[in-house]
Amino acid sequence: MKCVVVFLVLSMVVLMAEPGECIWGAIFHGAGQLIHGLIHGGKDSVKDQQQDQQQDQQQDQQLDKREFVRHFRRHKSN
């Protein structure tokens, strides 16, 4: 009787778990990324790299502007 209860409880746990919560989901996801990287050479296209660089530059410029404004406001209030 104990074996039946243990079997039923473990079955419920397995059936109620979401697919992404188990170790197998992480393994399969990692394997999928590895295969994708091997097929595509592990590199982004040149266009994607250029877009990423432009976005990074824009973000850096925005951060510089914000820092300048903060610095200016601090010194203006003193």
Summary of the structure (lengths in Angstrom):
residues: 78
radius of gyration: 26.1
end to end distance: 79.1
largest distance: 79.3
contacts: 134
relative contact order: 0.05
helix: 87%
strand: 0%
